Amino acid sequence: MRRVVSASLFFPRGGSAHVLRSLARELPAHGWQATIVSGSRRDAGGHGDARRFYAGLDVHEVDFTEALASAAPMAADPPMHPSYEDRPGAPDRVFASLDDDEHERQVRAWAAALHAAGAGEADALHLSHLTPINAAAERVAPEVPVVGHLHGTELLMLERIARGAPAGWTHADAWAQRMRGWARRCQRLVLLSETQVERAVATLGIDPARCVVIPNGYDPAAFAPPAAPVDRLALWRRHLVTAPQGWRPGGEAGAVAYAEADLAVFEQGPTLLYVGRFTEVKRVGLLIAAHAGAARRFATPAPLVLVGGHPGEWEGEHPWEAVERVGARDVFLAGWHDHDSLPELLHASDALVLPSVREQFGQVLVEAMACAVPPVAVDRFGPSQIVDDGRTGWLVEPDDEAGLADALVAVVNDPPERRRAAAARVEAEARYAWPAIAGRMGATLDAVCRVRA
């Protein structure tokens, strides 16, 4: 069996980490054993701990715990990872603000991690995003072929630089040049859609012949309609009343809790669910405002549950502040939950709402559809390729609060429309189940694999 070293600069919290884990589990069936190299943190109650997230797999971690506690996270050893997002005051500064010395510090740390993982003896490298890991791989394993895997956030940063770097992105040109070079040295680049290929070719100047379209997928053993009816009230009581995880600015997980009387709304109408981070592009505040406006037209009260927001991490207005600003009722902050909890949360919901305006794929849309939960999403980027408006879910225009409210009213007031769930389930099963998608990744690795004597 051949061996691939799969590496991600970031501690596991977003969709790319789920992709890495799912591929590592499925690739042995296609002739590849995966070793994972990942960022990690041990200071958040297990959230972001690579050893826990990748349990059962061969994993090597780069631990950011000390860096996160440092006054200078980028100067720690190892340094904190940077970010494609620019969030003032965050420990993970935007890549484009890091100077040459800070870049070199990143490369040295990840070269050591790749060396420890045996990258030089691997048959192929699978590198998520475009990061200093690419430069580290050139030092440690220059003869090992590389498959790069773009998840979209790197393209957003590069596109922003091309339009004119914001103040503070003082090293934007250097990072754009590095990332283009790393992309060109990949034997193959995996992208999530044909639209993303077009953007990558324009932004990175790469040969489209080296691009492979492989969408993200879902685990069919975990995401499926429930085998038996779900006691929804008991589930939401556990997550919102007895063991809450919601939080407000400056508060710990569990600081936002609800009373038993607040749960009455869950017995009245359909439950709407949001799952994701509290970043600016997700437009959680817009969703809260749209729900408040739509609620006046609901035939029956319908709760909106917000699942996500890594503790202490948000951009712009926090959802708790948005709830207070618009005077929203029946909106519940359930906090961050591990991915393993997501199927039961979907089983206790009637529609998933993702108002993100720049969602590069939309993993949770596929997982919801697999559970026969129809999605409401924005008609751009990944969601526009996943959701078939009118058949498997609803698509609205970006930042269209009125259009989003109309979609929520349709979900709540028209039960026959929620029958889109059946078509959503069929679509997800046909296009996005991980076993088949991993086969495509295995074939891509086969195509670049160096031939051993």
PLY file of the C-alpha trace (Angstrom):
ply
format ascii 1.0
element vertex 453
property float x
property float y
property float z
element edge 452
property int vertex1
property int vertex2
end_header
0.00 0.00 0.00
1.29 3.45 -0.88
1.56 6.20 1.72
0.45 9.81 1.49
1.23 12.53 4.00
-1.78 14.86 4.25
-1.06 18.19 5.90
-3.08 21.18 7.06
-1.66 24.31 8.69
-4.83 24.92 10.70
-6.15 23.34 13.87
-9.32 21.35 13.11
-12.39 23.57 13.22
-13.67 24.07 9.66
-14.69 22.11 6.61
-11.19 21.42 5.32
-10.37 19.44 8.47
-13.43 17.25 7.94
-12.29 16.65 4.38
-8.83 15.62 5.56
-10.23 13.23 8.16
-12.78 11.66 5.83
-10.22 11.09 3.10
-7.77 9.51 5.56
-10.48 7.08 6.65
-11.53 6.16 3.11
-8.26 6.14 1.16
-7.01 2.72 2.40
-9.83 1.13 0.40
-8.20 2.71 -2.65
-4.62 1.66 -1.92
-3.38 4.64 0.11
-2.49 4.86 3.80
-2.58 8.42 5.13
-0.39 10.11 7.72
-1.85 13.42 8.89
0.15 16.49 9.91
-2.09 19.12 11.46
-2.14 22.20 13.57
-3.62 21.65 17.03
-4.61 23.36 20.26
-5.18 21.86 23.72
-6.62 24.90 25.49
-10.26 24.81 24.36
-11.79 21.81 26.11
-10.87 19.44 23.28
-12.12 21.71 20.48
-9.31 22.01 17.96
-7.23 19.18 19.47
-5.88 17.26 16.47
-5.27 14.11 18.52
-8.93 14.00 19.44
-10.30 15.10 16.07
-8.21 12.59 14.12
-8.51 9.80 16.71
-7.78 6.38 15.24
-5.60 7.82 12.47
-1.83 8.32 12.22
-1.53 11.98 13.20
1.37 14.34 13.96
0.46 17.68 15.50
1.96 21.14 15.58
0.69 22.40 18.94
-0.32 26.07 19.09
-1.31 26.05 22.77
1.74 27.99 23.99
1.55 30.37 21.05
-2.08 31.18 21.87
-1.07 32.05 25.44
1.82 34.22 24.26
1.81 37.99 23.85
3.42 37.42 20.44
1.79 34.29 18.95
3.67 34.53 15.64
7.02 34.61 17.44
6.37 31.50 19.56
7.95 28.11 18.91
6.07 26.76 17.09
4.31 29.91 15.91
0.55 30.25 15.64
-0.81 29.70 12.16
-1.83 32.78 10.15
-5.25 33.22 8.55
-6.76 34.14 5.20
-9.23 36.30 7.13
-8.29 39.62 8.68
-9.85 39.78 12.15
-8.49 42.66 14.23
-7.04 41.47 17.52
-7.13 37.78 16.59
-4.03 35.71 17.41
-4.03 34.30 13.85
-3.05 37.38 11.86
-3.79 37.56 8.16
-1.04 35.98 6.03
-0.55 39.19 4.06
0.67 41.01 7.19
3.55 38.62 7.95
7.09 39.66 6.99
9.86 37.45 5.61
11.19 36.46 9.04
7.73 35.43 10.22
7.25 33.40 7.04
10.57 31.67 7.61
9.60 30.83 11.19
6.47 29.12 9.85
8.45 27.17 7.27
10.98 25.89 9.81
8.26 24.69 12.20
6.38 22.82 9.50
9.55 21.39 7.94
10.30 19.80 11.31
6.76 18.40 11.50
6.90 16.97 7.97
10.29 15.42 8.67
8.94 13.77 11.84
6.03 12.39 9.84
8.37 10.80 7.27
7.31 13.02 4.40
10.57 12.41 2.56
9.80 8.70 2.31
6.15 9.13 1.33
4.82 8.29 -2.12
2.89 11.56 -2.37
2.02 14.66 -0.38
-1.51 16.04 -0.10
-1.37 19.65 1.08
-4.49 21.56 2.05
-4.65 25.22 0.98
-1.55 27.13 -0.12
0.54 27.76 2.99
4.13 27.68 4.29
3.73 23.89 4.40
4.28 24.00 0.64
7.65 25.69 1.18
8.46 23.26 3.99
7.73 20.33 1.67
10.22 21.68 -0.87
12.92 21.49 1.83
12.04 18.17 3.39
10.67 16.16 0.46
11.73 17.84 -2.79
11.34 14.64 -4.84
7.90 13.69 -3.55
5.01 14.74 -5.84
2.47 17.15 -4.41
-1.28 17.27 -4.79
-2.53 20.65 -3.62
-6.09 20.93 -2.33
-7.68 24.38 -2.55
-10.71 25.00 -0.36
-11.41 28.53 -1.56
-10.42 30.82 1.29
-6.94 31.23 -0.17
-8.50 32.40 -3.44
-10.60 34.97 -1.60
-7.48 36.51 -0.05
-5.63 36.56 -3.37
-8.61 38.12 -5.12
-8.74 40.78 -2.42
-5.05 41.54 -2.96
-5.62 41.82 -6.71
-8.34 44.43 -6.11
-6.00 46.41 -3.84
-4.64 45.20 -0.52
-6.17 46.81 2.59
-4.06 48.90 4.93
-2.07 46.59 7.16
-1.53 43.97 4.47
2.00 45.30 4.10
3.46 42.09 2.65
0.55 41.20 0.37
2.56 41.13 -2.86
5.19 38.79 -1.40
2.51 36.36 -0.22
0.68 36.47 -3.55
3.93 35.65 -5.33
4.71 32.78 -2.93
1.27 31.27 -3.26
1.34 31.40 -7.05
4.71 29.66 -7.00
3.46 26.95 -4.64
0.42 26.33 -6.83
2.56 25.98 -9.97
4.80 23.42 -8.28
1.85 21.14 -7.48
1.55 18.25 -9.92
-2.22 18.37 -9.45
-4.55 20.91 -7.85
-7.84 19.67 -6.44
-10.68 22.20 -6.59
-14.28 21.93 -5.53
-16.08 22.99 -8.72
-15.55 24.06 -12.33
-16.27 27.64 -11.26
-13.45 27.43 -8.76
-11.14 26.12 -11.49
-11.82 29.23 -13.55
-11.03 31.46 -10.57
-7.86 29.53 -9.71
-6.57 29.71 -13.28
-7.19 33.47 -13.38
-5.77 34.16 -9.91
-2.83 31.76 -9.80
-1.84 31.56 -13.46
-1.89 27.76 -13.42
-2.41 25.26 -16.23
-6.07 24.13 -16.15
-4.95 20.70 -17.36
-3.45 20.09 -13.90
-6.73 20.88 -12.13
-9.00 18.12 -10.87
-12.54 18.79 -9.66
-13.39 16.75 -6.57
-16.22 18.10 -4.39
-16.35 17.62 -0.64
-18.53 14.81 0.58
-20.30 13.29 3.54
-20.12 10.06 5.50
-23.21 8.00 4.54
-22.87 5.95 7.71
-23.31 9.06 9.86
-25.56 11.30 7.78
-28.87 9.74 6.84
-32.50 10.14 7.89
-33.06 8.89 11.46
-33.91 5.22 11.84
-36.56 6.06 14.46
-38.50 9.21 15.39
-36.41 11.76 17.30
-37.53 13.20 20.64
-36.85 16.75 19.53
-37.90 18.44 22.72
-35.57 16.26 24.77
-32.67 16.98 22.42
-33.11 20.74 22.48
-33.66 20.65 26.25
-30.27 18.98 26.61
-28.43 21.43 24.36
-30.13 24.64 25.45
-31.22 24.12 29.07
-29.46 21.32 30.93
-26.06 21.32 29.18
-25.91 24.61 27.24
-22.88 25.61 25.19
-24.00 29.02 23.93
-21.80 32.03 24.65
-21.86 35.80 24.35
-18.96 38.25 23.88
-16.62 37.92 26.84
-18.42 34.84 28.13
-17.45 31.19 28.34
-19.22 28.32 26.61
-22.43 27.71 28.54
-22.86 31.35 29.54
-25.99 31.54 27.37
-28.65 29.19 28.73
-32.41 29.01 28.39
-35.34 28.12 30.66
-37.72 25.23 30.21
-40.50 27.66 29.31
-38.45 28.92 26.36
-38.72 25.50 24.72
-42.46 25.73 24.11
-41.80 27.13 20.64
-40.16 23.83 19.62
-43.53 22.11 20.05
-45.33 24.56 17.78
-43.64 24.88 14.41
-40.72 23.79 12.22
-37.19 24.25 13.52
-34.70 26.24 11.44
-31.01 25.49 11.92
-27.80 27.41 11.18
-24.45 25.62 11.51
-21.15 27.42 11.04
-18.62 29.89 12.30
-19.44 33.46 13.29
-17.34 35.04 10.56
-18.41 38.10 8.59
-19.06 36.26 5.32
-21.53 33.90 7.00
-24.01 36.78 7.50
-25.44 35.41 10.75
-26.68 38.88 11.72
-28.54 39.12 8.41
-30.16 35.75 9.14
-31.29 36.91 12.59
-32.81 40.07 11.10
-34.51 38.09 8.31
-35.95 35.63 10.82
-37.28 38.49 12.95
-38.96 40.01 9.91
-40.30 36.68 8.66
-41.66 35.75 12.09
-44.46 38.28 11.71
-45.70 36.26 8.73
-45.18 32.76 10.15
-48.37 30.72 10.41
-46.90 29.26 13.59
-43.87 30.27 15.69
-40.68 28.64 14.37
-37.41 28.67 16.33
-34.03 29.43 14.77
-31.11 27.62 16.41
-27.57 28.86 15.80
-25.02 26.08 16.17
-21.37 27.07 15.91
-19.08 29.95 16.61
-15.82 28.61 18.01
-15.72 29.92 21.60
-14.33 33.44 21.69
-14.12 33.72 17.89
-16.32 36.06 15.89
-16.11 38.92 13.40
-18.09 42.14 13.50
-21.38 41.95 15.34
-21.77 38.90 17.56
-25.07 37.01 17.04
-26.05 37.74 20.65
-25.72 41.45 19.89
-27.74 41.04 16.68
-30.54 39.33 18.61
-30.67 42.24 21.03
-30.41 44.87 18.29
-33.40 43.62 16.29
-35.38 42.38 19.31
-35.50 38.88 17.84
-37.61 36.25 19.51
-37.23 32.48 19.33
-33.56 32.64 18.34
-31.32 30.29 20.32
-27.52 30.18 20.58
-26.51 26.55 21.03
-22.74 27.06 20.88
-20.00 25.01 19.27
-20.55 21.27 18.91
-18.30 18.54 17.59
-19.04 17.26 14.12
-20.18 13.94 15.55
-23.15 15.76 17.10
-24.33 17.24 13.82
-26.52 14.34 12.58
-28.75 14.45 15.66
-29.05 18.23 15.42
-30.11 17.90 11.79
-32.58 15.13 12.70
-34.22 17.59 15.11
-34.59 20.28 12.42
-36.78 20.93 9.39
-34.52 23.15 7.27
-30.91 24.28 7.28
-30.23 27.97 6.56
-26.80 29.11 5.34
-26.81 32.82 4.34
-23.05 32.92 3.65
-22.26 35.13 0.67
-18.87 33.64 -0.22
-19.20 29.98 0.75
-16.59 28.16 -1.30
-18.34 24.80 -1.00
-20.89 24.31 1.76
-20.17 20.99 3.44
-23.06 21.34 5.86
-25.50 21.72 2.95
-24.56 18.29 1.66
-24.78 16.77 5.14
-28.20 18.30 5.70
-29.46 17.03 2.36
-28.18 13.54 3.21
-30.32 13.70 6.36
-33.34 14.76 4.26
-33.22 18.30 5.62
-33.71 20.79 2.75
-31.38 23.81 2.70
-31.83 27.54 2.19
-28.64 29.07 0.80
-27.21 31.86 -1.34
-27.10 31.56 -5.12
-23.33 32.01 -5.43
-20.16 29.92 -5.31
-20.46 26.39 -3.87
-24.10 26.51 -2.69
-25.28 27.42 -6.18
-23.73 24.17 -7.44
-25.14 22.05 -4.60
-28.72 23.30 -4.15
-31.21 22.98 -7.02
-33.58 25.87 -6.36
-37.20 24.70 -6.29
-36.29 21.01 -6.25
-33.82 20.25 -3.44
-33.99 23.56 -1.53
-34.17 27.33 -1.82
-31.61 29.78 -3.24
-31.66 33.52 -2.54
-29.54 36.43 -3.68
-26.55 37.54 -1.55
-27.35 39.99 1.24
-31.04 39.96 0.31
-32.72 40.15 3.70
-36.21 40.33 2.19
-35.57 37.38 -0.12
-34.17 35.33 2.75
-37.22 36.19 4.87
-39.51 35.09 2.03
-37.70 31.75 1.85
-38.06 31.24 5.60
-41.79 31.99 5.34
-42.09 29.39 2.56
-40.32 26.81 4.70
-42.49 27.45 7.75
-45.89 28.07 6.16
-45.93 25.52 3.35
-45.36 21.95 4.60
-45.66 20.47 1.07
-42.69 22.61 0.04
-40.59 20.88 2.69
-41.01 17.72 0.64
-37.97 18.97 -1.22
-36.22 16.97 1.51
-36.75 13.72 -0.39
-35.13 15.06 -3.56
-32.30 16.57 -1.49
-31.57 13.18 0.04
-31.42 11.47 -3.37
-29.17 14.20 -4.78
-26.70 14.02 -1.90
-26.46 10.25 -2.08
-25.85 10.28 -5.82
-23.20 13.02 -5.89
-21.46 13.43 -2.56
-20.95 10.18 -0.60
-17.34 9.98 0.60
-16.48 6.42 -0.51
-16.88 7.30 -4.19
-15.24 10.71 -3.83
-12.24 9.17 -2.05
-11.83 6.89 -5.05
-11.37 9.94 -7.23
-8.73 11.27 -4.83
-7.00 7.89 -4.84
-6.88 7.98 -8.64
-5.42 11.49 -8.51
-2.69 10.35 -6.12
-1.99 7.35 -8.36
-1.52 9.69 -11.31
1.23 11.71 -9.63
2.87 8.98 -7.58
6.56 8.58 -8.15
7.56 5.11 -9.31
9.75 3.31 -6.83
12.56 1.11 -8.04
0 1
1 2
2 3
3 4
4 5
5 6
6 7
7 8
8 9
9 10
10 11
11 12
12 13
13 14
14 15
15 16
16 17
17 18
18 19
19 20
20 21
21 22
22 23
23 24
24 25
25 26
26 27
27 28
28 29
29 30
30 31
31 32
32 33
33 34
34 35
35 36
36 37
37 38
38 39
39 40
40 41
41 42
42 43
43 44
44 45
45 46
46 47
47 48
48 49
49 50
50 51
51 52
52 53
53 54
54 55
55 56
56 57
57 58
58 59
59 60
60 61
61 62
62 63
63 64
64 65
65 66
66 67
67 68
68 69
69 70
70 71
71 72
72 73
73 74
74 75
75 76
76 77
77 78
78 79
79 80
80 81
81 82
82 83
83 84
84 85
85 86
86 87
87 88
88 89
89 90
90 91
91 92
92 93
93 94
94 95
95 96
96 97
97 98
98 99
99 100
100 101
101 102
102 103
103 104
104 105
105 106
106 107
107 108
108 109
109 110
110 111
111 112
112 113
113 114
114 115
115 116
116 117
117 118
118 119
119 120
120 121
121 122
122 123
123 124
124 125
125 126
126 127
127 128
128 129
129 130
130 131
131 132
132 133
133 134
134 135
135 136
136 137
137 138
138 139
139 140
140 141
141 142
142 143
143 144
144 145
145 146
146 147
147 148
148 149
149 150
150 151
151 152
152 153
153 154
154 155
155 156
156 157
157 158
158 159
159 160
160 161
161 162
162 163
163 164
164 165
165 166
166 167
167 168
168 169
169 170
170 171
171 172
172 173
173 174
174 175
175 176
176 177
177 178
178 179
179 180
180 181
181 182
182 183
183 184
184 185
185 186
186 187
187 188
188 189
189 190
190 191
191 192
192 193
193 194
194 195
195 196
196 197
197 198
198 199
199 200
200 201
201 202
202 203
203 204
204 205
205 206
206 207
207 208
208 209
209 210
210 211
211 212
212 213
213 214
214 215
215 216
216 217
217 218
218 219
219 220
220 221
221 222
222 223
223 224
224 225
225 226
226 227
227 228
228 229
229 230
230 231
231 232
232 233
233 234
234 235
235 236
236 237
237 238
238 239
239 240
240 241
241 242
242 243
243 244
244 245
245 246
246 247
247 248
248 249
249 250
250 251
251 252
252 253
253 254
254 255
255 256
256 257
257 258
258 259
259 260
260 261
261 262
262 263
263 264
264 265
265 266
266 267
267 268
268 269
269 270
270 271
271 272
272 273
273 274
274 275
275 276
276 277
277 278
278 279
279 280
280 281
281 282
282 283
283 284
284 285
285 286
286 287
287 288
288 289
289 290
290 291
291 292
292 293
293 294
294 295
295 296
296 297
297 298
298 299
299 300
300 301
301 302
302 303
303 304
304 305
305 306
306 307
307 308
308 309
309 310
310 311
311 312
312 313
313 314
314 315
315 316
316 317
317 318
318 319
319 320
320 321
321 322
322 323
323 324
324 325
325 326
326 327
327 328
328 329
329 330
330 331
331 332
332 333
333 334
334 335
335 336
336 337
337 338
338 339
339 340
340 341
341 342
342 343
343 344
344 345
345 346
346 347
347 348
348 349
349 350
350 351
351 352
352 353
353 354
354 355
355 356
356 357
357 358
358 359
359 360
360 361
361 362
362 363
363 364
364 365
365 366
366 367
367 368
368 369
369 370
370 371
371 372
372 373
373 374
374 375
375 376
376 377
377 378
378 379
379 380
380 381
381 382
382 383
383 384
384 385
385 386
386 387
387 388
388 389
389 390
390 391
391 392
392 393
393 394
394 395
395 396
396 397
397 398
398 399
399 400
400 401
401 402
402 403
403 404
404 405
405 406
406 407
407 408
408 409
409 410
410 411
411 412
412 413
413 414
414 415
415 416
416 417
417 418
418 419
419 420
420 421
421 422
422 423
423 424
424 425
425 426
426 427
427 428
428 429
429 430
430 431
431 432
432 433
433 434
434 435
435 436
436 437
437 438
438 439
439 440
440 441
441 442
442 443
443 444
444 445
445 446
446 447
447 448
448 449
449 450
450 451
451 452
